Amino acid sequence: MKKLFVLFIVSSLNTSLFTACLNAQRNEPFTTYTFSALAMSPVNVLEATVTNGSITMTGSSNSEAVVEMYVSGNSPAIRSRKWSDEEIKQELERTYNIEVKVDGEKILIVAKQKSNSRNSQFGVYLKITAPAQINSNFQTTNGSIQISDLSGSHVLQSTNGSLKVENTSGNISGRTTNGSITVTNSNDGIDLRTTNGSVTARNCNGEIILTTTNGGITAKDIKGELKLNSNGGMKLEGISGNLEAKISRVRNTGSDNGSDMIVTMESVGDYVKLSTDRDNVNLTLPVSKGYDLDVKANNIKTSGLNYFSGSKEKRSLNGKVSNGGTKIEISTSEQANIVFN
């Protein structure tokens, strides 16, 4: 097989099962790797590591996998210049270690900038289409990661890049620094954390952990077991199930990184636990349920509180609504507003 501008190693794979093509035209892949159904039969995980570039993977009903590698200039001047295939090849060989191989049960893709090279003129972007049930392990530096229409287990790690998860079920673990996180229409085990970024979740179901430092959390239409931690504001709407949410402010930073904790419960499970250092808590609960209330705040206001037995004071609220039921715990040094609606 003709040697390409990348080092390509295939284990237990006939070269007739693999095709590669070069195309340097703008907005088209510079290199495409296609793995047939037979080549994919032992593969259950796809691993990719990219420096100065992003990764996108979409699941499909097909049995083959397609990896498209795009090359983009790192500045407007570089992007506006007309580069030949040979010039791009030489620049990538000078600045990148690129490797694509089948290694037992996984496909391994590496596009890492060489430590001894000058800054590359290009960034590398991977666009992958693979069987929906495949697992993934992706890592980027200075680039985002996006997955969609998948099941299985997925581990996502980025530095200076965002994470986006759509229409995916299974075990999803994501970590990023200096990037936002968005997860929509996804289910099962979700654990996503960022430093210096916001988190947005919509229409998800399962055991869900969302954490951010220096950012806020917005969630809507979430069902299941939800655990949230931030040092910015929270706005949670249409929540069903168990909820534990905490805002941990860093004092003397000069910034609050958001606003209050605002929570609307669509339906409740065994507990709702809300805590914050220096923020108001606004909680709306279904009126037709029984509750065990344990609320501590600088000032407590309620609306629609009926059939209550217990102690109600300015800074504490303890007792039962109806015959008791879901445990409601609120702790804040500011005001707590509870609406039964």
matplotlib code that plots the C-alpha trace (Angstrom):
import matplotlib.pyplot as plt

x = [0.0, 1.2, 2.7, 0.7, 1.8, 0.9, 2.3, -0.4, -0.2, -2.9, -2.9, -4.7, -6.3, -6.0, -5.2, -8.1, -10.5, -9.1, -9.2, -7.6, -7.8, -6.2, -8.2, -6.9, -9.9, -11.3, -14.1, -13.3, -11.3, -7.5, -7.5, -10.3, -9.9, -12.7, -12.9, -15.2, -17.7, -15.2, -12.4, -14.7, -15.8, -13.2, -13.4, -15.4, -13.6, -12.3, -9.5, -8.3, -5.9, -5.6, -3.4, -4.7, -7.8, -11.3, -13.1, -16.7, -18.2, -21.7, -23.2, -24.9, -26.7, -23.9, -21.2, -18.3, -16.4, -15.2, -12.5, -12.2, -9.2, -9.5, -6.7, -7.3, -5.0, -4.4, -4.8, -6.7, -3.5, -2.8, -6.4, -6.5, -3.3, -3.7, -1.7, -0.8, -1.2, 2.6, 3.0, 0.3, 1.9, 5.4, 4.0, 2.2, 5.2, 7.3, 5.0, 2.8, 3.1, 0.1, -0.8, -3.9, -4.1, -6.2, -4.8, -6.7, -10.2, -9.7, -9.0, -6.3, -6.0, -3.2, -2.6, -0.2, 2.1, 5.8, 7.4, 10.5, 8.7, 7.7, 4.1, 2.3, 0.6, -2.3, -4.8, -6.3, -10.0, -11.4, -14.9, -15.8, -18.8, -19.0, -21.5, -23.8, -22.8, -19.1, -17.3, -15.0, -12.0, -11.2, -8.6, -8.0, -5.8, -7.0, -10.0, -13.6, -15.2, -18.7, -20.5, -24.0, -26.3, -24.3, -24.6, -21.9, -19.2, -17.6, -14.7, -14.1, -11.2, -10.3, -8.0, -9.1, -12.1, -15.9, -17.7, -21.0, -23.1, -26.3, -28.7, -26.3, -27.0, -24.7, -21.9, -20.7, -17.7, -16.4, -13.8, -12.6, -10.7, -11.5, -14.5, -18.3, -20.4, -23.7, -25.6, -29.0, -31.4, -29.1, -29.6, -28.2, -24.9, -23.7, -20.8, -19.6, -17.3, -15.6, -13.3, -13.9, -17.0, -20.8, -22.9, -26.2, -28.3, -31.7, -34.0, -31.8, -32.7, -30.6, -27.9, -26.5, -23.6, -22.8, -20.0, -18.4, -15.9, -16.2, -19.4, -23.2, -25.5, -28.7, -30.9, -34.3, -36.5, -34.2, -35.4, -33.7, -30.9, -29.4, -26.3, -25.1, -22.2, -21.0, -19.8, -22.1, -25.8, -28.2, -31.5, -33.2, -36.6, -38.8, -36.8, -38.3, -36.8, -34.1, -32.0, -28.9, -27.6, -24.9, -23.4, -20.0, -18.9, -15.2, -15.1, -13.1, -12.8, -14.7, -17.1, -20.2, -20.1, -23.9, -27.1, -29.3, -30.4, -33.8, -35.4, -38.8, -39.6, -42.0, -42.3, -40.3, -38.7, -37.2, -35.4, -34.5, -31.3, -30.3, -27.4, -25.5, -23.2, -24.3, -27.3, -31.1, -32.9, -36.1, -37.9, -41.2, -42.8, -45.9, -48.7, -50.4, -47.5, -46.4, -43.1, -40.7, -39.3, -35.9, -35.1, -32.5, -32.0, -31.5, -35.2, -37.8, -40.9, -43.5, -46.6, -49.3, -48.1, -51.1, -51.7, -48.4, -47.6, -44.3, -42.3, -42.2, -39.9, -38.1, -34.9, -36.1, -38.9, -39.2, -42.2, -44.5, -46.8, -49.8, -48.5, -44.9, -43.0, -40.3, -37.5, -36.8, -33.5, -32.5, -29.5, -28.5, -27.2, -29.6, -33.3, -35.3, -38.5, -40.7, -43.8, -46.2, -47.9]
y = [0.0, 3.5, 5.2, 8.3, 11.5, 9.8, 6.7, 4.1, 0.8, -1.9, -5.0, -8.1, -6.1, -6.8, -3.6, -4.3, -3.6, -0.1, 2.9, 6.3, 9.4, 12.8, 16.0, 19.4, 21.4, 23.9, 22.4, 18.9, 16.3, 16.2, 12.5, 9.9, 6.5, 3.9, 0.8, -1.9, -4.0, -6.9, -4.7, -3.3, -6.8, -7.0, -3.3, -2.0, 1.2, 4.2, 6.3, 9.6, 12.2, 15.6, 18.7, 22.0, 20.5, 19.2, 15.8, 15.2, 11.7, 10.7, 7.2, 5.5, 2.2, 1.2, -1.4, 0.5, 3.5, 6.6, 8.9, 12.2, 14.4, 18.1, 20.6, 24.2, 27.2, 28.7, 32.3, 34.3, 34.8, 31.1, 30.2, 32.7, 31.3, 28.6, 25.5, 22.6, 19.0, 18.7, 21.8, 20.7, 17.2, 18.7, 21.1, 18.2, 16.0, 18.8, 19.6, 16.6, 13.0, 11.4, 7.8, 5.7, 2.0, -0.9, -2.3, -5.4, -4.3, -0.6, 2.0, 4.4, 7.9, 10.3, 13.8, 15.3, 18.3, 17.5, 18.9, 20.0, 21.8, 25.4, 26.3, 24.6, 26.6, 24.1, 22.6, 19.2, 18.4, 14.8, 14.0, 10.4, 8.3, 5.0, 2.3, 3.7, 1.1, 1.8, 3.1, 6.1, 7.7, 11.2, 13.7, 17.2, 20.2, 23.5, 21.9, 20.9, 17.4, 16.6, 13.2, 12.4, 9.5, 7.0, 4.4, 2.6, 4.1, 7.5, 9.2, 12.8, 15.0, 18.5, 21.4, 24.7, 23.3, 22.7, 19.4, 18.7, 15.5, 14.9, 12.0, 9.6, 6.9, 4.8, 5.9, 9.3, 10.9, 14.3, 16.7, 20.0, 23.1, 26.5, 25.3, 25.0, 21.8, 21.1, 17.8, 17.3, 14.3, 11.9, 9.1, 6.7, 7.6, 11.1, 12.7, 16.0, 18.5, 21.7, 24.4, 27.9, 27.2, 26.9, 23.8, 23.4, 20.3, 19.6, 16.7, 14.1, 11.1, 8.9, 9.3, 12.8, 14.6, 18.2, 20.2, 23.5, 25.8, 29.5, 29.0, 28.5, 25.6, 25.7, 22.5, 21.9, 18.8, 16.5, 13.2, 10.8, 11.3, 14.7, 16.0, 19.5, 21.6, 25.1, 28.4, 30.3, 30.6, 27.8, 27.8, 24.4, 23.9, 20.9, 18.7, 15.2, 12.8, 13.3, 16.5, 17.6, 21.0, 23.1, 26.5, 27.0, 30.6, 31.6, 34.6, 37.7, 37.0, 40.1, 38.1, 36.0, 34.3, 34.2, 34.8, 32.9, 29.3, 28.9, 25.5, 24.3, 20.7, 19.0, 16.0, 14.8, 11.6, 10.9, 14.2, 17.7, 19.1, 22.7, 24.6, 27.8, 30.2, 33.6, 33.3, 33.4, 30.1, 30.0, 26.6, 25.7, 22.4, 20.5, 21.3, 17.9, 16.1, 15.5, 16.9, 16.8, 20.3, 21.3, 24.9, 27.2, 30.7, 34.3, 34.9, 32.4, 33.2, 30.7, 30.7, 28.1, 26.3, 24.4, 21.4, 22.2, 21.0, 22.0, 25.1, 28.1, 31.0, 33.8, 31.8, 28.2, 26.0, 22.5, 20.1, 18.2, 19.1, 16.7, 13.4, 14.1, 12.5, 13.9, 15.4, 19.0, 20.5, 24.1, 25.9, 29.4, 32.5, 34.6, 34.3, 31.1, 31.4, 28.3, 28.2, 25.2, 25.3]
z = [0.0, -0.8, 2.2, 3.2, 5.0, 8.3, 9.9, 9.5, 11.3, 10.9, 13.2, 11.8, 9.0, 5.3, 3.4, 1.0, 3.9, 4.3, 2.0, 2.3, 0.1, 0.1, -0.5, 0.3, -0.9, 1.6, 3.8, 2.7, 4.6, 3.9, 4.7, 5.1, 6.6, 6.1, 8.2, 6.7, 8.8, 8.7, 10.0, 12.7, 13.9, 16.8, 17.7, 20.7, 21.5, 19.6, 21.2, 19.9, 21.1, 19.4, 20.1, 18.8, 17.3, 18.1, 17.8, 16.7, 16.6, 15.5, 15.8, 12.9, 12.1, 9.8, 10.8, 9.3, 10.7, 8.9, 10.2, 8.4, 9.2, 8.4, 8.4, 9.2, 9.3, 12.8, 11.6, 9.0, 7.0, 6.9, 6.0, 3.2, 1.5, -1.1, 0.1, -2.1, -0.8, -0.6, 1.4, 3.9, 4.1, 4.8, 7.5, 9.2, 9.1, 10.6, 13.4, 14.2, 15.1, 13.4, 13.8, 13.0, 13.8, 14.8, 18.0, 19.1, 20.1, 19.6, 16.9, 18.0, 16.5, 17.5, 16.1, 18.6, 18.0, 18.3, 21.5, 19.6, 16.7, 16.3, 16.5, 13.7, 10.9, 11.2, 13.6, 13.1, 13.4, 13.4, 12.2, 13.0, 12.1, 13.8, 14.9, 17.6, 20.2, 20.1, 23.2, 23.1, 24.9, 23.6, 24.7, 23.3, 24.1, 22.7, 21.1, 21.8, 21.9, 20.7, 20.6, 19.5, 18.7, 20.7, 23.4, 25.5, 27.6, 26.8, 28.5, 27.3, 28.5, 27.2, 28.2, 26.7, 25.0, 25.4, 25.7, 24.0, 24.4, 22.4, 22.1, 23.9, 26.5, 28.7, 31.0, 30.1, 31.9, 30.9, 32.3, 30.9, 31.9, 30.5, 28.6, 28.9, 29.0, 27.2, 27.5, 25.9, 25.3, 27.1, 29.6, 32.2, 34.0, 33.3, 35.2, 33.6, 35.3, 34.3, 35.7, 34.4, 32.4, 32.6, 32.4, 30.6, 30.7, 29.0, 28.7, 30.4, 32.6, 34.9, 37.6, 36.7, 38.3, 37.0, 38.6, 37.7, 39.3, 38.2, 36.4, 36.7, 36.0, 34.0, 33.8, 32.4, 32.2, 34.1, 35.6, 38.0, 40.6, 40.1, 42.0, 41.2, 42.5, 41.4, 42.7, 40.3, 40.1, 39.4, 37.4, 37.5, 35.9, 35.4, 37.7, 38.7, 41.2, 43.8, 43.8, 45.7, 44.7, 46.3, 45.5, 47.2, 46.9, 47.1, 49.4, 48.7, 45.0, 43.9, 41.8, 42.5, 39.1, 38.8, 40.7, 43.0, 43.2, 41.5, 41.5, 40.2, 40.9, 38.5, 40.7, 43.8, 44.9, 48.4, 48.9, 47.8, 49.4, 48.6, 50.2, 49.4, 51.3, 50.1, 47.8, 47.9, 47.4, 45.5, 45.5, 43.9, 45.0, 43.9, 46.2, 46.4, 48.1, 51.7, 52.9, 55.9, 56.0, 57.5, 56.4, 57.8, 56.3, 57.3, 56.3, 55.3, 53.2, 52.1, 49.8, 49.7, 52.8, 54.0, 56.4, 58.1, 61.6, 63.3, 64.0, 61.8, 62.6, 60.7, 60.4, 60.7, 59.4, 60.7, 60.5, 58.2, 55.3, 55.4, 56.9, 55.8, 52.9, 50.7, 52.8, 52.0, 53.3, 52.6, 54.1, 53.2, 54.9, 52.8, 52.1, 51.3, 49.4, 49.2, 47.0, 47.0, 43.7]

ax = plt.figure().add_subplot(projection="3d")
ax.plot(x, y, z, "-o")
ax.set_aspect("equal")
plt.show()
